[in-house]
Amino acid sequence: MDTAAPAEPAVAWLNGQQDRMVRLLADLVNTDSSSRDKPGVDAAGAVLTRFFTTCGIPVETEPQAIYGDVLRALVAQPEAADARPIVLMGHRDTVFPKGEAQRRPFRIAGELAYGPGVADMKAGLVVNAFVLAAYHAVGGHPGPLLGLITSDEEIASPACRPIIEREARGARVVLNSEPGRASGNIVSGRKGGVFLRFEVFGRPAHSGANFADGRSAIEEMAHKILALHRMTDPARGTTVNVGLVSGGQTVNTVAPHAVGEIDLRYVRMADRKVALDAIGAIMDRCTVPDTHATWDVAGEFLPLEPTPRSQALMDLYLQGAAALGMRIGGEFTGGCADSGFAAAQGTPTLCGLGAVGGRAHTPDEYLEIATLVPRAQAMARLIARLEAAGL
């Protein structure tokens, strides 16, 4: 039974906001923001800063030298008994190259919206922005609200990870608005991911006149790829994929060098060490004599592992969503996100709270426009009920 006070003021304020939400979404989608395009990512940040400024919400900028700056939009609550911020998190970078927004601008066809990053995760940023605007306008939030807008999630957050971890350590809860699943569900858990690069070194030789003098790095790499792929254990949830390879000098030279990149996915933190130890052993063990290999971690995400407190937070969200007429549940995904970094700090964390969409990272990426307002209302209702639920 729901005995908490309803979030009527914020929920009511969000009614009728769909057109404004779509306009903000269009501005964001039509702004190129590929992860390594700092000017573009900062331009997308400027779109959000203008929105917050119009609403009267102050925005702080944490400059970054290489990637986009980090933005912090704060809706204060000086009378709150719990001064820890409720963090609404999202990234504004996309996987699409510079110029994609001009080639494929925001468009609406029927009940769906299209464009680069429309679901992953510019719509989530719109949801967060309007929840912040609602509470700034009508109040009723049980503590300060912090909109944390990052810039490099699609490349494993090399600059923003320590900022996310810092903010999560001091937070009451973290709400990450990655897109809702195509089913409408939110995310109950995510795999961790490690991205590795390895190099194999052999010895060159003319492949006709002096074949026996050579030691093929490509041959050795082939042995290692087969061993790496044999690590995949579907029952345990561990997968290993060598997704990129290159090497060799010329077709008539025994290959002196080869490079590969590995995607490792796992479910539990304990599985990470097991898998990395196994990968290290494969790299140390060479089948082709006089070859050797090196390897390193190029980037990684941590898993989003459920805890009793995060489960309580999810139950509270789902109960509130049901009261608003949304029949959804939690869903596990093999995809990675920044929510794992937050959850690893021991802070109750939810993910997939953004508007519903699908086919992310492709030209067919879409968003269900009609889910923008309900998902914002569900988040607003969750925030209002935190205190009564002991969170």
DOROPA-321359 format. One record per residue (C-alpha): residue in three letters; x, y, z. Coordinates in steps of 0.05 Angstrom, whole numbers, plus 5000, padded with zeros to 4 digits. Each point is the difference from the previous one (the first is absolute). Last residue first. Example, Ala and Ser with C-alpha at 12.3 -4.5 7.8 and 13.67 -1.06 7.14 Angstrom:
// residues 2
SER527349795143;ALA497349315013;
END
This chain:
// residues 391
LEU531851225031;GLY495449875059;ALA493849904957;ALA496750645026;GLU506350394983;LEU500649734929;ARG492850134980;ALA500850684967;ILE505949764959;LEU496249394975;ARG494150444978;ALA504650464960;MET503249394967;ALA493349724981;GLN497850684974;ALA506150064956;ARG498749314972;PRO492750184988;VAL501950664964;LEU505049714951;THR496349344986;ALA495550294946;ILE506050164956;GLU502049274992;LEU507350094978;TYR503749704941;GLU506949774978;ASP499649764927;PRO506650324980;THR503349545052;HIS503350115068;ALA493449875037;ARG494849564967;GLY494950175054;GLY496050515038;VAL496150125064;ALA501150665037;GLY505449995053;LEU500049615064;GLY504849464974;CYS504149985063;LEU499050015075;THR505350085054;PRO500249915075;THR506950265020;GLY505449505020;GLN505450334959;ALA499649444949;ALA492950234984;ALA502750654972;PHE505249684955;GLY494849494976;SER495150554983;ASP505050264949;ALA497449494950;CYS501249304972;GLY495649574956;GLY498849275018;THR493150175024;PHE495549795058;GLU492850245001;GLY495750305055;GLY492550084995;ILE494750414965;ARG492550125002;MET499550764999;GLY493250285024;LEU502750555045;ALA499049565062;ALA504049474963;ALA505850494991;GLY499950145075;GLN500349265016;LEU505549894949;TYR504250575028;LEU499249755072;ASP501749294979;MET506250274965;LEU502350385062;ALA498849395044;GLN504149594950;SER505550525003;ARG500049945076;PRO500249234999;THR505650014949;PRO499649904924;GLU506649984961;LEU501250534947;PRO506549744971;LEU506250444994;PHE501950314933;GLU506849964967;GLY505450324959;ALA506449844961;VAL502449445046;ASP506849744980;TRP503349444961;THR506949764978;ALA501749394958;HIS506049564983;THR502549604941;ASP506349584998;PRO496349344992;VAL492850014975;THR495449725054;CYS501050575049;ARG497450015072;ASP500850685034;MET494150314963;ILE495549415016;ALA502050045073;GLY498450745002;ILE493149864970;ALA498749495054;ASP502150485056;LEU495550534968;ALA494149525001;VAL500749785072;LYS501350725022;ARG493650254967;ASP495649425023;ALA500250245072;MET497050664976;ARG493849624977;VAL496749974932;TYR505649994949;ARG501650294932;LEU506950004966;ASP500950374934;ILE506949874970;GLU504250394951;GLY505549704956;VAL506750214973;ALA504949614957;HIS507650044987;PRO505649654962;ALA495549684948;VAL503849544953;THR500950444939;ASN497049884931;VAL493250305016;THR503250615029;GLN501350255071;GLY495349625045;GLY494750215049;SER492950195016;VAL494549735044;LEU493650295029;GLY494149675035;VAL503449475042;ASN493949805041;VAL499949715070;THR493449865035;THR498749855073;GLY492749905022;ARG501549395044;ALA495549554959;PRO502450334935;ASP507449835015;THR504650324948;MET507249815016;ARG500449604935;HIS500050674963;LEU506650185032;ALA503349334982;LEU497850064927;ILE502550724998;LYS506749805031;HIS501349464948;ALA498450504945;MET504650515031;GLU505749514997;GLU498749904926;ILE499650754990;ALA506550115037;SER503449534951;ARG507149795018;GLY504550034939;ASP506649654985;ALA496449404970;PHE496850434946;ASN506750244972;ALA499150024924;GLY492550004995;SER497050345061;HIS505950485006;ALA501150055075;PRO497350415057;ARG500349785074;GLY494149985048;PHE496750505047;VAL492849965023;GLU496350615026;PHE494050035045;ARG494750525013;LEU494749925053;PHE492950265012;VAL497049775066;GLY492549985010;GLY495649925060;LYS493149714989;ARG493850395018;GLY494449925050;SER492750195013;VAL499250464940;ILE493250324989;ASN494649664960;GLY496250304942;SER501149384957;ALA504750414955;ARG504150105063;GLY499950695033;PRO505650444975;GLU505750195047;SER497250475052;ASN504449845060;LEU497050135068;VAL505250015056;VAL497949985073;ARG502050375064;ALA506450254970;GLY506850145030;ARG503549394971;ALA496150084936;GLU502950694986;ARG507249775008;GLU498849364959;ILE496750404944;ILE505850505001;PRO505249444999;ARG496449684940;CYS499350654961;ALA506850044966;PRO500749294972;SER492549904997;ALA499649324965;ILE500350274928;GLU492550094994;GLU499850315069;ASP504250614981;SER496450655017;THR496450015067;ILE493850375024;LEU498949965075;GLY493250305018;LEU500350085075;LEU493650035042;PRO500450245072;GLY495549635049;PRO492949785013;HIS497250324936;GLY493350365009;GLY501650624959;VAL495450284946;ALA504550344948;HIS506849725019;TYR496849325008;ALA497150024930;ALA506350284969;LEU504349445030;VAL495049494974;PHE500250354933;ALA507549974995;ASN500349275020;VAL494949794947;VAL503650434948;LEU506649675017;GLY496749334991;ALA497550214932;LYS507250164982;MET502349315018;ASP500449564964;ALA492850124978;VAL500950564949;GLY507549884996;PRO500250124925;GLY493050134974;TYR493049715002;ALA493550155036;LEU494149515002;GLU492550095006;GLY498950144926;ALA506550184968;ILE503850555037;ARG506750264977;PHE506650215031;PRO505550094948;ARG503449464960;ARG505550294957;GLN500650635042;ALA499849625065;GLU505149504972;GLY505150554985;LYS504949785054;PRO499849265009;PHE494749615040;VAL501449645065;THR496650535042;ASP502050475057;ARG494850325045;HIS500649555061;GLY494949945056;MET499250035075;LEU494550245047;VAL503450015069;ILE495950075063;PRO504750435041;ARG501949855073;ALA497250545045;ASP495149545036;ALA495450405046;ALA498450464942;GLU498850745015;PRO505550254953;GLN497049644939;ALA504150204940;VAL498649854927;LEU507049924972;ALA502449914928;ARG507049714996;LEU503349984931;VAL506349624980;ASP504250284944;GLY500849614936;TYR506349594989;ILE507350204996;ALA501350555051;GLN493849925043;PRO496850595036;GLU495049905057;THR494350464983;GLU494850215052;VAL492850124981;PRO494950425039;ILE492649854989;GLY495850624983;CYS495849634948;THR503050404943;THR506949855028;PHE498449265001;PHE497950014927;ARG506050414979;THR504749525037;LEU496849424964;VAL501450284931;ALA507050215024;GLY501549285019;ALA498449794929;ALA505150524977;ASP505049715050;VAL499149324968;GLY501150314931;PRO506250395021;LYS502949385034;ASP499149544941;ARG502849365029;SER493349755026;SER496050204938;SER495450585018;ASP496850284938;THR494350485018;ASN493549834963;VAL498449475052;LEU500650525056;ASP495650534966;ALA494849474982;LEU499849745072;LEU498850715026;ARG494350084952;VAL497249325017;MET500050165074;ARG496450664988;ASP494749634960;GLN499349465053;GLN499250485059;GLY492449925006;ASN500349645066;LEU506850115031;TRP497350515050;ALA494849485023;VAL505449505017;ALA504050525037;PRO494050255040;GLU496949305010;ALA506049635027;PRO495549575042;ALA501049965075;ALA502349315019;THR495149465022;ASP500349584936;MET497449315018;
END
